[in-house]
Amino acid sequence: MTGQAGPSRARPLWLAGALGVLAVSMVAGLLGGAADMSPWQVVLQAVDWLPFVQVDSGLAPVEQGLLFELRLPRVLVAAVVGGLLALAGAGYQGVFRNPLADPYLLGAAAGAGLAATLAIVALPALAGGVPAAAFVGAVCGVLLAYTLGNTAGRSGGTATLVLAGVAVTSFLTAIQTFVQQFKVEELQRIYSWILGDVGGGWDQLWLVLPYAVVAAVLLLLHGRMLDVLSVGDEEAVSLGVAAARVRLVVLLAASLATAAAVAVSGLIGFVGIVVPHVVRRLAGGSYRIVLPLSLLGGAAFLVLADLVARTVLAPAELPIGVVTMFVGAPFFVGVLRMTRRAET
């Protein structure tokens, strides 16, 4: 009981700190860009957007339109997508009890990407069908990687699962590349989508929001049960937890989160590994704190990554997926080395 009291008391402090980091990152995202606006003007304009409040921010109508129609939805989409990817990564890691489990390493993103590409090519006018298609692809990708990992190695160790995910991801990506050749006129759109983009505007935000809410609520509600599963299935059953049902619900919810994020932003890698691992190092391994902090931390991380993508080569833009790969690739190597040392 004493071991649980400390983390329980610290949880509000961690959540308050994460909310503060997210708020600062979102303000920075609104301020950053080619057009120069003072922080005070942006704050006044944000206050002016509140219901029944009228404040003169001093911004010209063109600047107000830039802030509201471009920067604000971009920051919000980045926050939602980053939060979903980090939350999905934490969920997968809880299900598989593997710190390297990730939407991209487990084939979920590749499956969602292939299905979304098929939807773009076959049904270009039906934008609302892309998340549904991506969801089916994400679930199929994860199940294929997990089945292959279990078939190749009964132990289900880290190396087996990672190699199975890499194999499935490579195979599905090859199919996706093959499909692209039949729609050369859509190649630029698909290529931009693959590199990652959160600048889709308000339409993209409203498209992803219902899926995001459902996935986030389901995952956050299963934090305590994932803690129970971490001690083993036999112990979980003895405590009255239906291990198989919990795994299925978390797996589907994490796949829905991945699918929704990929459908509106493209393939943005490493968020699901970097953020949950940092959260565990800082706040402990209980999923009751790992899941909400991953949601908030992932949102802040991707907002800042998008800010870098927009400003480092201004007025040109760097694909956001390139920024996350620069950060995530060396980080993943470090996590892999620590995991191997822990297993030996």
Helices and strands as residue ranges (DSSP letters): H 2-31, H 39-48, H 61-66, I 67-71, H 72-96, H 108-122, H 129-152, H 158-180, G 184-186, H 187-195, H 202-221, H 223-229, H 233-238, H 243-265, H 271-283, H 287-311, H 320-343
